[in-house]
């Protein structure tokens, strides 16, 4: 009887592990779909009014038109005249709008920035003792100091910003994905990060 209970429990847990991630993924895609379709609904209504196509086809048509519009605007802005006109409008009108600069910087950082804040990994002694924390280097300064973003597990998008002297920061040559996974899993899978740290900084240190 006990073996049957164990079999039943492990089977249920195993099935949950398989089904739950798929269900969550479907819910996320569903939320994104409804979020996008709600935003473009006014344009979709215009298309539906002027044609007899199904609503989902109208949504796809509107999305394609918006993407093409963004592409054409991007091409125009890359020209000398288009760029000058855009900067003139931005400096004279858009920057006056409350929150525009903050929103633009956020969008550029997410979509258009060449230097991602999560592109360089480090271990850091943020408290000045032997405690090491996983961190992302967000800026390097001329005096050798660093600005770090230290995420809170299991959500890597929230955390704290630290400004530390270079002697407290240890840049690590490992893929960002390894650190992201360890943060999301509350530290599990940090072996490669620690091994890289030991190889770079401890094994290379001269004996006393």
C-alpha positions as CSV (number, residue, x, y, z in Angstrom):
1,X,0.0,0.0,0.0
2,X,2.8,2.3,0.9
3,X,4.5,1.7,-2.5
4,X,1.3,2.5,-4.2
5,X,1.0,5.8,-2.3
6,X,4.5,6.7,-3.3
7,X,3.9,5.8,-6.9
8,X,0.7,7.9,-6.9
9,X,2.4,10.9,-5.3
10,X,5.4,10.8,-7.6
11,X,3.2,10.4,-10.7
12,X,1.0,13.3,-9.8
13,X,4.1,15.5,-9.1
14,X,5.8,14.4,-12.3
15,X,2.6,15.2,-14.3
16,X,2.4,18.6,-12.6
17,X,6.0,19.4,-13.5
18,X,5.2,18.6,-17.2
19,X,1.8,20.3,-17.4
20,X,2.2,23.4,-15.2
21,X,5.0,25.1,-17.2
22,X,3.0,24.5,-20.4
23,X,-0.1,25.9,-18.8
24,X,1.7,29.0,-17.5
25,X,3.3,29.6,-21.0
26,X,-0.2,29.3,-22.6
27,X,-1.6,31.8,-20.1
28,X,1.3,34.2,-20.7
29,X,0.8,34.1,-24.5
30,X,-2.9,34.5,-24.0
31,X,-2.4,37.6,-21.8
32,X,0.1,39.1,-24.4
33,X,-2.4,38.4,-27.2
34,X,-5.3,40.1,-25.5
35,X,-3.1,42.9,-24.3
36,X,-2.0,43.6,-27.9
37,X,-5.4,43.1,-29.5
38,X,-7.0,45.5,-26.9
39,X,-4.4,48.2,-27.9
40,X,-5.0,47.9,-31.6
41,X,-8.8,47.4,-31.3
42,X,-9.6,50.8,-32.8
43,X,-7.6,50.1,-35.9
44,X,-9.0,46.5,-36.1
45,X,-12.5,47.9,-36.0
46,X,-11.7,50.2,-39.0
47,X,-10.4,47.2,-40.9
48,X,-13.5,45.1,-40.0
49,X,-15.8,47.9,-41.0
50,X,-14.2,48.1,-44.5
51,X,-13.8,44.4,-45.2
52,X,-15.4,41.1,-44.4
53,X,-12.3,39.2,-43.1
54,X,-12.4,37.5,-39.7
55,X,-11.3,39.5,-36.6
56,X,-8.1,37.5,-36.0
57,X,-7.1,38.2,-39.7
58,X,-7.8,41.8,-39.1
59,X,-5.6,41.8,-36.0
60,X,-2.7,40.2,-37.9
61,X,-3.2,42.7,-40.7
62,X,-3.1,45.6,-38.3
63,X,0.1,44.3,-36.6
64,X,1.8,43.9,-39.9
65,X,0.9,47.4,-40.9
66,X,2.2,48.8,-37.6
67,X,5.5,46.9,-38.0
68,X,5.9,48.1,-41.5
69,X,5.1,51.7,-40.3
70,X,7.8,51.4,-37.6
71,X,10.2,50.2,-40.3
72,X,9.4,53.0,-42.6
73,X,9.7,55.6,-39.8
74,X,13.1,54.1,-38.9
75,X,14.3,54.4,-42.4
76,X,13.2,58.0,-42.6
77,X,14.8,58.9,-39.3
78,X,18.1,57.5,-40.5
79,X,18.2,60.1,-43.3
80,X,19.8,63.4,-42.6
81,X,16.6,65.4,-43.2
82,X,14.4,62.9,-41.3
83,X,16.8,62.8,-38.3
84,X,17.0,66.5,-38.1
85,X,13.2,66.8,-38.2
86,X,12.8,64.1,-35.6
87,X,15.3,65.8,-33.2
88,X,13.6,69.1,-33.7
89,X,10.2,67.7,-32.8
90,X,11.6,65.8,-29.9
91,X,13.5,68.8,-28.4
92,X,10.8,71.3,-28.9
93,X,7.6,69.2,-28.2
94,X,8.1,65.7,-27.0
95,X,10.6,66.3,-24.2
96,X,8.2,68.8,-22.6
97,X,5.6,66.0,-22.2
98,X,5.8,64.6,-18.6
99,X,7.5,61.2,-18.4
100,X,8.6,61.1,-22.1
101,X,12.4,61.1,-21.4
102,X,12.0,58.3,-18.8
103,X,9.9,56.2,-21.1
104,X,12.2,56.7,-24.0
105,X,15.3,55.8,-22.0
106,X,13.6,52.6,-20.7
107,X,12.5,51.5,-24.2
108,X,16.0,52.2,-25.6
109,X,17.6,50.2,-22.8
110,X,15.3,47.3,-23.4
111,X,15.2,47.3,-27.2
112,X,17.9,49.5,-28.7
113,X,20.8,49.7,-26.3
114,X,24.0,48.2,-27.5
115,X,25.2,47.7,-23.9
116,X,22.7,45.6,-21.9
117,X,22.9,46.0,-18.1
118,X,22.9,42.2,-17.9
119,X,25.9,41.7,-20.3
120,X,28.7,41.4,-17.7
121,X,28.8,39.2,-14.7
122,X,30.7,39.6,-11.4
123,X,30.9,38.4,-7.8
124,X,31.2,41.2,-5.4
125,X,32.0,41.8,-1.7
126,X,29.3,44.4,-1.2
127,X,29.7,44.3,2.6
128,X,33.6,44.5,2.6
129,X,33.9,41.0,4.1
130,X,34.1,37.5,2.7
131,X,30.5,37.4,1.6
132,X,30.1,37.3,-2.1
133,X,27.0,38.2,-4.1
134,X,26.1,37.6,-7.7
135,X,25.9,40.8,-9.6
136,X,25.8,42.5,-13.0
137,X,28.3,45.2,-13.9
138,X,26.3,48.2,-15.2
139,X,29.1,50.7,-15.4
140,X,32.9,51.1,-15.1
141,X,34.4,54.3,-13.9
142,X,37.7,56.0,-14.7
143,X,38.9,55.6,-11.1
144,X,38.6,51.8,-11.3
145,X,35.4,51.6,-9.3
146,X,32.2,49.8,-10.5
147,X,28.5,50.3,-10.4
148,X,26.7,47.0,-9.9
149,X,23.1,45.8,-10.0
150,X,22.6,43.0,-7.5
151,X,19.3,41.2,-8.3
152,X,17.0,39.6,-5.7
153,X,16.1,35.9,-6.1
154,X,14.0,34.6,-7.7
155,X,13.2,37.8,-9.7
156,X,16.3,39.1,-11.5
157,X,14.6,42.3,-12.6
158,X,14.4,43.7,-9.0
159,X,17.3,44.4,-6.8
160,X,19.7,47.0,-5.5
161,X,22.4,49.2,-7.0
162,X,25.9,49.3,-5.4
163,X,28.9,51.6,-6.1
164,X,32.0,49.7,-5.1
165,X,35.8,50.1,-5.3
166,X,37.5,47.8,-7.9
167,X,39.1,45.7,-5.2
168,X,35.7,44.5,-4.1
169,X,34.5,43.4,-7.6
170,X,35.5,40.2,-9.4
171,X,34.4,40.1,-13.0
172,X,33.7,36.5,-14.0
173,X,34.0,35.1,-17.5
174,X,30.8,33.0,-17.6
175,X,27.6,33.2,-19.8
176,X,25.0,35.5,-18.4
177,X,22.4,32.7,-18.7
178,X,24.2,30.7,-15.9
179,X,23.8,33.6,-13.5
180,X,20.2,34.3,-14.5
181,X,19.3,30.6,-14.0
182,X,20.9,30.5,-10.6
183,X,19.1,33.7,-9.5
184,X,15.7,32.4,-10.7
185,X,16.3,29.1,-9.0
186,X,17.4,30.8,-5.7
187,X,21.1,29.9,-6.1
188,X,20.8,26.4,-7.4
189,X,23.2,25.8,-10.3
190,X,25.9,28.3,-9.1
191,X,28.7,25.7,-9.3
192,X,30.0,27.0,-12.7
193,X,30.1,30.6,-11.4
194,X,32.0,29.6,-8.2
195,X,34.4,27.4,-10.2
196,X,35.1,30.2,-12.6
197,X,35.7,32.6,-9.7
198,X,38.2,30.2,-8.1
199,X,40.0,29.5,-11.4
200,X,40.3,33.3,-12.2
201,X,41.1,34.7,-8.8
202,X,42.1,32.0,-6.3
203,X,44.1,29.5,-8.4
204,X,46.0,32.4,-10.0
205,X,46.9,34.0,-6.7
206,X,50.5,33.5,-5.6
207,X,51.0,31.3,-2.4
208,X,51.7,33.3,0.8
